[in-house]
Amino acid sequence: MVVSVRLFAGLRERAGASHVDVDLPDGATVADLLAAMDLAPRSCVAAINREYAEPAAPIAPGDEVALVPPVSGGAAAVRVTGEPLEVAALSAAVRDPRAGAVVLFEGVTRTVPDLEYEAYAEMAEARIARIAAEEAERHGLCAVAVEHRTGTVPLGEPSVIVAASAPHRGEAFAGARAVIDRVKAEAPIWKVEVDGADRRRVEGTLPPVGR
């Protein structure tokens, strides 16, 4: 069978394409795919139908398959967008009569003139929505909203905003911190530091499989 594989970030740059077709035998697994593409087992993680997959996971005809290199990060409102982010809109999205505290976190571009963000947007939104729902339940939050920007983000502008509301400030702070930490670790989003003609891809970590 021929599998169309989506590529992102450094893998896309090395291949010179956003998709590659790989010929695999019927019943092939993620490990077989990586071997066919001459990729080390821990150099990336495969996603099948927008879920991270173990090396032994089978690949079926028609599956949406993507290879996710280390990510760098990120009852919920979630959006991955190329548009500028607005703090006021995120704050309004989590207002709730039960909430006595609203916490907002902004991750902004610093040091370099621009950051460029790339995302596997469809999977990133689904993953962030799951993170937000899980942490809302864990910390007793009233509501969570997350937006992450793609494309070029100039110095001082936000690339990600997390808003969390809760009955008390302790839960709001803890919940917002847990959400951004997991978005940075799990969402398939990558960044490049841009300073004039200089471009440096920011190294990340492989997302956890099976969480």
C-alpha positions as CSV (number, residue, x, y, z in Angstrom):
1,M,0.0,0.0,0.0
2,V,1.1,3.6,-0.6
3,V,0.8,5.8,2.4
4,S,0.8,9.6,2.1
5,V,2.8,11.0,5.0
6,R,2.5,14.7,6.2
7,L,5.8,16.3,7.3
8,F,6.4,19.3,9.5
9,A,9.2,21.6,10.6
10,G,12.7,20.2,10.2
11,L,11.4,17.0,8.5
12,R,9.5,19.1,5.9
13,E,12.6,21.2,5.3
14,R,14.9,18.2,4.8
15,A,12.5,16.5,2.4
16,G,11.7,19.7,0.5
17,A,8.0,18.8,0.6
18,S,5.1,18.8,3.0
19,H,4.0,15.3,1.9
20,V,5.8,12.2,0.8
21,D,4.4,8.9,-0.5
22,V,5.9,5.8,1.1
23,D,5.3,2.2,-0.2
24,L,4.6,-0.2,2.7
25,P,3.5,-3.8,2.9
26,D,0.0,-4.5,4.1
27,G,-0.1,-4.6,7.9
28,A,2.9,-2.3,8.3
29,T,3.4,-0.5,11.6
30,V,4.7,2.9,12.6
31,A,8.1,1.3,13.2
32,D,8.1,-0.1,9.6
33,L,7.3,3.4,8.3
34,L,10.2,5.0,10.1
35,A,12.5,2.3,8.9
36,A,11.4,2.7,5.3
37,M,12.1,6.5,5.6
38,D,15.5,5.8,7.3
39,L,14.5,7.7,10.4
40,A,15.7,6.8,13.9
41,P,12.9,5.5,16.2
42,R,13.2,8.5,18.6
43,S,13.8,11.2,16.0
44,C,10.0,11.9,15.7
45,V,6.6,10.6,16.7
46,A,4.0,9.4,14.3
47,A,0.4,10.5,14.4
48,I,-2.3,8.4,12.9
49,N,-5.7,10.1,12.4
50,R,-4.5,12.9,14.6
51,E,-3.6,10.7,17.6
52,Y,0.0,10.0,18.7
53,A,0.8,6.4,17.9
54,E,3.2,3.8,19.4
55,P,5.8,2.2,17.2
56,A,3.8,-1.0,17.1
57,A,0.6,0.7,15.9
58,P,-0.6,-0.6,12.6
59,I,-1.2,1.7,9.6
60,A,-4.3,1.0,7.5
61,P,-5.1,2.2,4.0
62,G,-6.7,5.6,4.1
63,D,-5.2,6.6,7.5
64,E,-4.1,10.2,7.9
65,V,-0.4,9.8,8.8
66,A,1.9,12.5,10.0
67,L,5.4,12.6,11.4
68,V,5.9,15.0,14.3
69,P,9.4,16.1,15.2
70,P,10.2,17.4,18.7
71,V,7.7,20.2,19.4
72,S,8.7,23.7,20.7
73,G,6.4,25.2,22.1
74,G,0.5,25.7,22.8
75,A,-15.5,23.0,28.3
76,A,-12.6,25.1,26.4
77,A,-12.3,27.6,23.6
78,V,-9.3,26.7,21.5
79,R,-8.0,28.2,18.3
80,V,-4.8,28.0,16.2
81,T,-4.7,31.0,13.9
82,G,-2.5,33.1,11.7
83,E,-4.2,36.3,13.1
84,P,-2.9,38.5,15.9
85,L,-4.1,37.4,19.3
86,E,-6.3,39.5,21.6
87,V,-6.0,39.2,25.4
88,A,-9.4,40.9,26.0
89,A,-11.2,38.3,23.9
90,L,-9.6,35.4,25.8
91,S,-10.4,37.0,29.1
92,A,-14.0,37.5,28.1
93,A,-14.3,33.9,26.9
94,V,-13.7,32.5,30.4
95,R,-15.9,34.9,32.4
96,D,-18.2,32.8,34.6
97,P,-20.6,33.7,37.4
98,R,-19.0,31.0,39.5
99,A,-15.5,32.4,39.0
100,G,-13.8,34.6,41.6
101,A,-10.4,34.6,39.7
102,V,-9.3,34.8,36.1
103,V,-5.7,34.2,35.2
104,L,-4.2,35.0,31.8
105,F,-0.8,33.9,30.5
106,E,0.9,35.5,27.4
107,G,3.9,33.9,25.8
108,V,5.5,36.8,23.8
109,T,8.4,37.1,21.3
110,R,11.6,38.2,23.0
111,T,15.2,38.9,22.1
112,V,14.8,38.3,18.3
113,P,12.9,40.6,15.9
114,D,10.5,37.8,14.9
115,L,9.5,34.2,15.6
116,E,7.9,32.1,12.9
117,Y,5.5,29.4,14.0
118,E,4.4,26.3,12.1
119,A,1.7,24.0,13.3
120,Y,-0.1,20.8,12.4
121,A,-3.2,22.9,13.0
122,E,-5.9,20.3,12.9
123,M,-4.2,18.1,15.4
124,A,-2.9,20.9,17.5
125,E,-6.4,22.3,18.1
126,A,-7.7,18.8,19.0
127,R,-4.8,18.2,21.3
128,I,-5.0,21.6,23.0
129,A,-8.8,21.1,23.5
130,R,-8.1,17.8,25.2
131,I,-5.4,19.3,27.4
132,A,-7.7,22.2,28.4
133,A,-10.6,19.8,29.3
134,E,-8.4,17.5,31.3
135,E,-6.8,20.3,33.3
136,A,-10.1,22.0,33.8
137,E,-11.4,18.9,35.5
138,R,-8.2,18.3,37.4
139,H,-8.0,21.8,38.9
140,G,-11.7,22.5,39.2
141,L,-11.7,25.4,36.6
142,C,-14.8,27.1,35.5
143,A,-13.5,27.6,31.9
144,V,-10.4,27.6,29.8
145,A,-9.5,29.3,26.6
146,V,-6.3,28.9,24.5
147,E,-5.1,30.5,21.3
148,H,-1.9,29.9,19.5
149,R,-0.6,32.0,16.6
150,T,1.1,30.7,13.5
151,G,3.2,32.5,11.0
152,T,5.4,35.5,11.9
153,V,5.0,37.0,15.4
154,P,7.0,40.2,15.9
155,L,9.0,41.2,19.0
156,G,6.7,41.8,22.0
157,E,3.6,40.3,20.5
158,P,1.9,37.2,22.0
159,S,2.3,33.9,20.2
160,V,0.1,32.0,22.8
161,I,-2.5,33.0,25.3
162,V,-4.0,30.9,28.0
163,A,-7.0,32.1,30.1
164,A,-8.4,30.2,33.0
165,S,-11.1,31.0,35.5
166,A,-11.9,29.3,38.8
167,P,-13.7,30.0,42.1
168,H,-10.4,30.8,43.7
169,R,-7.0,32.2,42.6
170,G,-5.0,29.1,43.6
171,E,-6.9,26.8,41.2
172,A,-6.8,29.4,38.4
173,F,-3.0,29.9,38.7
174,A,-2.3,26.2,38.9
175,G,-4.7,25.3,36.1
176,A,-3.3,28.0,33.7
177,R,0.2,26.8,34.5
178,A,-0.6,23.2,33.8
179,V,-2.3,24.0,30.5
180,I,0.6,26.1,29.1
181,D,3.2,23.5,30.3
182,R,1.3,20.7,28.5
183,V,0.6,22.8,25.3
184,K,4.4,23.4,25.1
185,A,5.2,19.8,25.5
186,E,2.4,18.1,23.5
187,A,0.9,20.3,20.8
188,P,2.5,19.8,17.3
189,I,3.8,23.4,17.0
190,W,7.3,24.5,16.0
191,K,9.2,27.8,15.9
192,V,12.1,29.5,14.2
193,E,14.0,32.5,15.5
194,V,14.4,35.1,12.8
195,D,17.0,37.9,12.9
196,G,17.4,39.5,9.5
197,A,18.9,36.8,7.3
198,D,19.7,34.5,10.2
199,R,17.2,31.8,11.0
200,R,17.5,29.3,13.8
201,R,15.1,26.5,14.4
202,V,14.3,26.1,18.1
203,E,15.0,22.6,19.4
204,G,12.2,20.9,21.2
205,T,11.2,17.6,22.8
206,L,9.2,14.7,21.5
207,P,5.6,14.7,22.7
208,P,4.5,11.8,25.0
209,V,2.8,8.9,23.3
210,G,-0.3,7.3,24.8
211,R,-1.1,10.0,27.3
